[in-house]
Amino acid sequence: MSLNGSGNRLDKRFADLKAAGRAGLVTFVTAGDPDPKTSLALVKALPGAGADVIELGMPFTDPMADGPAIQASSLRALAAGQTMKKTLQLVRDFRREEQATPIVLMGYYNPIFQYGVAKFLKDAREAGVDGLIVVDLPPEEDEELCLPAKEAGLHFIRLATPTTDDKRLPAVLRNTAGFVYYVAIAGITGTRSAADADIARAVTRLKRHTDLPVAVGFGIRNAGQAAAVAKVADGAVVGSALVDRVAAHLDSKGKAKPDLPEALLGLVRELAEGVRGARNT
C-alpha cells in the first residue's frame, strides 16, 4: 500500500472509522518488550484483538516524558537486545501479514539522530511505518525531522496538552498530519486520569483549529474510560495499562509467562469493546 498523500494508512483508517460512526482504539506497546520474539507475536495479534492503530515505542535509555511503567518497558527491551534496527525489522515482519493497520513509531529524537535521520526515514518508510510521534522535538525544530518526514511520506503527529493555549496551537498544528494526539493530563504517562468534561471541552476546542482526527491518551486504563473518551474523540489511546499488563505476566527473571499473550490481548478486547459501543449508549 502506498504511503504517499491520501494513501497513508492513518488517513484511510480514520476515514473508515468516521464512515462507521465510531472512534478508534490506539494501542501502545514498547518494541522488544519483554523480548523481540514475544513482542512481535503480541504486535501481530493486536489487530485481531481490536486495535485500530498501533503505536510502537522506540526503546530509549532516558524517556523523560514517560512514567515508571513505560520507562521500565523500555529498559526491559534494551536489556533484551532491542535496537532501532530490530524495531524496524519488527515492523517489516508485521507487514508481511498485515497491510491495513497503521503503525506509528513513538519516542525520542536521540535514537533517530544516532541512526541517521535520512537513513531512518528511508528505512522506516520501506518497513511500513505510517507516522512518527517524537515527543522532544517542538515545532521550532521542524526542520530537524518533521519536514523531512513529511517529504518522505510519513505523517508527523504532534501532541497537544491542557497547557497548549489558542495562541500556541497554530504552531503545534502547522505541519501535523494523521491525527492530533491530545495528552489529557499535564505530567508523565500512566499516573492519573482526566475528567470526562475536561476532555470533551478540550476536544471541542481542538476541533475549532483543525480538521484532523483527535485521539486522546494518558490515563485510560479500562473499557469504561476508553468508552468515555470514544464518545467525544476520534480515538482513545491506551499505553501504560497495556505495558503494566505485560509487566504483570513476567516471571522473577523478567521472562514472559505462558499466559502473557492472552492476558494482554484480553485487555485489548475489553478496551475495543468499550470503544466500539461508546456511541451506542
RAWOZI-V944009 format. One record per pair of residues at least 4 apart in sequence whose C-alpha atoms are under 8 Angstrom apart, sorted by the first residue. I is the first residue (numbers start at 1). J is the second residue. If there is no record, write none. Layout:
i=I j=J
i=I j=J
This chain:
i=1 j=7
i=1 j=9
i=1 j=99
i=2 j=7
i=2 j=8
i=3 j=7
i=3 j=8
i=3 j=9
i=3 j=125
i=3 j=130
i=3 j=153
i=3 j=154
i=4 j=8
i=4 j=153
i=4 j=154
i=5 j=153
i=6 j=11
i=6 j=12
i=7 j=11
i=7 j=12
i=8 j=12
i=8 j=130
i=8 j=153
i=8 j=154
i=9 j=13
i=9 j=100
i=9 j=101
i=9 j=102
i=9 j=130
i=10 j=14
i=10 j=53
i=10 j=102
i=10 j=130
i=10 j=131
i=10 j=178
i=10 j=179
i=11 j=15
i=11 j=178
i=12 j=16
i=13 j=17
i=13 j=52
i=13 j=53
i=13 j=100
i=13 j=101
i=13 j=102
i=14 j=18
i=14 j=24
i=14 j=213
i=14 j=234
i=15 j=19
i=16 j=20
i=17 j=21
i=17 j=22
i=17 j=23
i=17 j=24
i=18 j=22
i=18 j=23
i=18 j=234
i=21 j=279
i=22 j=230
i=22 j=234
i=22 j=275
i=22 j=276
i=22 j=278
i=22 j=279
i=23 j=230
i=23 j=231
i=23 j=233
i=23 j=234
i=23 j=235
i=23 j=236
i=23 j=275
i=23 j=276
i=24 j=51
i=24 j=52
i=24 j=53
i=24 j=230
i=24 j=234
i=24 j=235
i=24 j=236
i=24 j=275
i=24 j=276
i=25 j=50
i=25 j=51
i=25 j=52
i=25 j=53
i=25 j=235
i=25 j=236
i=25 j=237
i=25 j=238
i=25 j=271
i=25 j=272
i=25 j=275
i=26 j=51
i=26 j=52
i=26 j=53
i=26 j=54
i=26 j=55
i=26 j=235
i=26 j=236
i=26 j=237
i=26 j=238
i=27 j=51
i=27 j=52
i=27 j=53
i=27 j=54
i=27 j=55
i=27 j=237
i=27 j=238
i=27 j=239
i=27 j=242
i=27 j=268
i=28 j=54
i=28 j=55
i=28 j=56
i=28 j=57
i=28 j=237
i=28 j=238
i=28 j=239
i=28 j=240
i=28 j=242
i=28 j=243
i=29 j=33
i=29 j=43
i=29 j=54
i=29 j=55
i=29 j=56
i=29 j=57
i=29 j=239
i=29 j=242
i=29 j=243
i=30 j=39
i=30 j=56
i=30 j=57
i=30 j=58
i=30 j=59
i=30 j=70
i=30 j=73
i=30 j=74
i=30 j=77
i=30 j=243
i=31 j=36
i=31 j=39
i=31 j=40
i=31 j=56
i=31 j=57
i=31 j=58
i=31 j=59
i=31 j=77
i=31 j=82
i=31 j=87
i=31 j=90
i=32 j=36
i=32 j=37
i=32 j=38
i=32 j=39
i=32 j=40
i=32 j=59
i=32 j=77
i=32 j=78
i=32 j=80
i=32 j=81
i=32 j=82
i=32 j=87
i=33 j=38
i=33 j=39
i=33 j=73
i=33 j=74
i=33 j=76
i=33 j=77
i=33 j=80
i=34 j=38
i=34 j=39
i=34 j=73
i=34 j=76
i=34 j=77
i=34 j=80
i=34 j=246
i=34 j=254
i=34 j=255
i=34 j=256
i=35 j=39
i=35 j=76
i=35 j=77
i=35 j=80
i=35 j=81
i=35 j=82
i=35 j=255
i=36 j=40
i=36 j=77
i=36 j=80
i=36 j=81
i=36 j=82
i=36 j=86
i=37 j=41
i=38 j=42
i=38 j=256
i=39 j=43
i=40 j=44
i=40 j=90
i=40 j=93
i=40 j=94
i=41 j=45
i=42 j=46
i=42 j=261
i=42 j=265
i=43 j=47
i=43 j=54
i=43 j=94
i=44 j=94
i=44 j=98
i=45 j=49
i=45 j=265
i=46 j=50
i=46 j=51
i=46 j=54
i=46 j=265
i=46 j=268
i=47 j=51
i=47 j=52
i=47 j=101
i=49 j=265
i=49 j=266
i=49 j=268
i=49 j=269
i=49 j=272
i=50 j=268
i=50 j=269
i=50 j=272
i=50 j=273
i=51 j=268
i=51 j=272
i=52 j=101
i=52 j=102
i=53 j=101
i=53 j=102
i=53 j=103
i=53 j=104
i=54 j=101
i=54 j=102
i=54 j=103
i=54 j=104
i=55 j=103
i=55 j=104
i=55 j=105
i=55 j=106
i=56 j=103
i=56 j=104
i=56 j=105
i=56 j=106
i=57 j=74
i=57 j=105
i=57 j=106
i=57 j=107
i=58 j=74
i=58 j=84
i=58 j=87
i=58 j=105
i=58 j=106
i=58 j=107
i=58 j=108
i=58 j=111
i=59 j=73
i=59 j=74
i=59 j=75
i=59 j=77
i=59 j=78
i=59 j=82
i=59 j=83
i=59 j=84
i=59 j=107
i=60 j=74
i=60 j=75
i=60 j=78
i=60 j=107
i=60 j=108
i=60 j=111
i=61 j=74
i=61 j=75
i=61 j=78
i=62 j=71
i=63 j=71
i=63 j=107
i=63 j=108
i=64 j=188
i=65 j=135
i=65 j=187
i=65 j=188
i=65 j=189
i=66 j=70
i=66 j=71
i=66 j=188
i=66 j=189
i=66 j=190
i=67 j=71
i=67 j=188
i=67 j=189
i=67 j=190
i=67 j=191
i=68 j=72
i=68 j=190
i=69 j=73
i=69 j=190
i=69 j=240
i=69 j=243
i=69 j=244
i=70 j=74
i=70 j=189
i=70 j=240
i=70 j=243
i=71 j=75
i=72 j=76
i=73 j=77
i=73 j=243
i=73 j=247
i=74 j=78
i=75 j=79
i=76 j=80
i=76 j=254
i=77 j=81
i=77 j=82
i=78 j=82
i=78 j=83
i=82 j=86
i=82 j=87
i=83 j=87
i=84 j=88
i=84 j=111
i=84 j=112
i=84 j=115
i=85 j=89
i=86 j=90
i=87 j=91
i=88 j=92
i=88 j=123
i=88 j=124
i=88 j=127
i=89 j=93
i=89 j=127
i=90 j=94
i=91 j=95
i=91 j=103
i=91 j=127
i=91 j=128
i=91 j=129
i=92 j=96
i=92 j=127
i=92 j=128
i=93 j=97
i=94 j=98
i=95 j=99
i=95 j=127
i=95 j=128
i=102 j=129
i=102 j=130
i=103 j=128
i=103 j=129
i=103 j=130
i=103 j=131
i=104 j=129
i=104 j=130
i=104 j=131
i=104 j=132
i=104 j=133
i=105 j=129
i=105 j=131
i=105 j=132
i=105 j=133
i=106 j=132
i=106 j=133
i=106 j=134
i=106 j=135
i=107 j=133
i=107 j=134
i=107 j=135
i=108 j=112
i=108 j=134
i=108 j=135
i=108 j=136
i=108 j=137
i=109 j=113
i=109 j=134
i=109 j=135
i=109 j=136
i=109 j=137
i=110 j=114
i=111 j=115
i=112 j=116
i=112 j=117
i=112 j=120
i=113 j=117
i=115 j=119
i=115 j=120
i=116 j=120
i=117 j=121
i=117 j=145
i=118 j=122
i=118 j=148
i=119 j=123
i=120 j=124
i=121 j=125
i=121 j=148
i=121 j=149
i=121 j=152
i=121 j=154
i=122 j=126
i=122 j=152
i=123 j=127
i=124 j=128
i=124 j=129
i=125 j=129
i=125 j=130
i=125 j=152
i=125 j=153
i=125 j=154
i=129 j=154
i=130 j=154
i=130 j=155
i=131 j=154
i=131 j=155
i=131 j=156
i=131 j=157
i=131 j=178
i=132 j=154
i=132 j=155
i=132 j=156
i=132 j=157
i=133 j=156
i=133 j=157
i=133 j=158
i=133 j=159
i=134 j=157
i=134 j=158
i=135 j=158
i=135 j=159
i=137 j=141
i=137 j=142
i=138 j=142
i=138 j=172
i=139 j=171
i=139 j=172
i=141 j=145
i=141 j=146
i=142 j=146
i=142 j=147
i=143 j=147
i=143 j=148
i=144 j=148
i=145 j=149
i=146 j=150
i=146 j=156
i=146 j=175
i=147 j=151
i=147 j=175
i=148 j=152
i=149 j=153
i=149 j=154
i=149 j=155
i=149 j=156
i=150 j=154
i=150 j=155
i=150 j=156
i=155 j=176
i=155 j=177
i=155 j=178
i=156 j=175
i=156 j=176
i=156 j=177
i=156 j=178
i=157 j=176
i=157 j=177
i=157 j=178
i=157 j=179
i=157 j=180
i=157 j=181
i=158 j=172
i=158 j=173
i=158 j=176
i=158 j=177
i=158 j=179
i=158 j=180
i=158 j=181
i=159 j=172
i=159 j=180
i=159 j=181
i=159 j=182
i=159 j=183
i=160 j=164
i=160 j=169
i=160 j=172
i=160 j=180
i=160 j=181
i=160 j=182
i=160 j=183
i=161 j=182
i=161 j=183
i=161 j=184
i=161 j=185
i=161 j=186
i=162 j=183
i=162 j=184
i=162 j=185
i=162 j=186
i=162 j=202
i=163 j=186
i=164 j=168
i=164 j=169
i=165 j=169
i=166 j=170
i=168 j=172
i=169 j=173
i=169 j=209
i=170 j=174
i=170 j=209
i=172 j=176
i=173 j=180
i=173 j=210
i=176 j=180
i=177 j=212
i=178 j=212
i=178 j=213
i=179 j=212
i=179 j=213
i=179 j=214
i=179 j=215
i=180 j=212
i=180 j=213
i=180 j=214
i=180 j=215
i=181 j=214
i=181 j=215
i=181 j=216
i=181 j=217
i=182 j=203
i=182 j=214
i=182 j=215
i=182 j=216
i=182 j=217
i=183 j=216
i=183 j=217
i=183 j=218
i=184 j=193
i=184 j=194
i=184 j=199
i=184 j=216
i=184 j=217
i=184 j=218
i=184 j=219
i=185 j=192
i=185 j=193
i=185 j=194
i=185 j=218
i=185 j=219
i=189 j=218
i=189 j=219
i=189 j=240
i=190 j=218
i=190 j=219
i=190 j=239
i=190 j=240
i=190 j=241
i=191 j=219
i=192 j=218
i=192 j=219
i=193 j=218
i=193 j=219
i=193 j=220
i=194 j=198
i=194 j=199
i=194 j=219
i=195 j=199
i=196 j=200
i=196 j=228
i=196 j=229
i=197 j=201
i=198 j=202
i=199 j=203
i=199 j=216
i=199 j=229
i=199 j=232
i=200 j=204
i=200 j=229
i=200 j=232
i=200 j=233
i=201 j=205
i=202 j=206
i=203 j=207
i=203 j=214
i=203 j=232
i=203 j=233
i=204 j=208
i=205 j=209
i=206 j=210
i=206 j=214
i=207 j=211
i=207 j=212
i=207 j=214
i=213 j=233
i=213 j=234
i=213 j=235
i=214 j=233
i=214 j=234
i=214 j=235
i=215 j=233
i=215 j=234
i=215 j=235
i=215 j=236
i=215 j=237
i=216 j=229
i=216 j=233
i=216 j=235
i=216 j=236
i=216 j=237
i=217 j=236
i=217 j=237
i=217 j=238
i=217 j=239
i=218 j=237
i=218 j=238
i=218 j=239
i=218 j=240
i=219 j=238
i=219 j=240
i=220 j=225
i=220 j=226
i=220 j=236
i=220 j=237
i=220 j=238
i=220 j=239
i=220 j=241
i=221 j=225
i=221 j=226
i=221 j=238
i=221 j=240
i=221 j=241
i=222 j=226
i=222 j=241
i=222 j=267
i=222 j=270
i=222 j=271
i=223 j=227
i=223 j=270
i=223 j=271
i=223 j=272
i=223 j=273
i=223 j=274
i=223 j=275
i=224 j=228
i=224 j=271
i=224 j=274
i=225 j=229
i=226 j=230
i=226 j=236
i=226 j=271
i=226 j=274
i=226 j=275
i=227 j=231
i=227 j=271
i=227 j=274
i=227 j=275
i=227 j=276
i=227 j=277
i=227 j=278
i=228 j=232
i=228 j=278
i=229 j=233
i=229 j=235
i=229 j=236
i=230 j=234
i=230 j=235
i=230 j=236
i=230 j=275
i=230 j=278
i=230 j=279
i=231 j=278
i=231 j=279
i=236 j=275
i=238 j=242
i=239 j=243
i=240 j=244
i=241 j=245
i=242 j=246
i=242 j=264
i=242 j=267
i=242 j=268
i=243 j=247
i=244 j=248
i=245 j=249
i=245 j=263
i=245 j=264
i=246 j=250
i=246 j=260
i=246 j=263
i=246 j=264
i=249 j=256
i=249 j=257
i=249 j=259
i=249 j=260
i=249 j=263
i=250 j=254
i=250 j=255
i=250 j=256
i=250 j=257
i=250 j=260
i=251 j=255
i=251 j=256
i=251 j=257
i=256 j=260
i=259 j=263
i=260 j=264
i=261 j=265
i=262 j=266
i=263 j=267
i=264 j=268
i=265 j=269
i=266 j=270
i=267 j=271
i=268 j=272
i=269 j=273
i=270 j=274
i=271 j=275
i=272 j=276
i=273 j=277
i=274 j=278
i=277 j=281
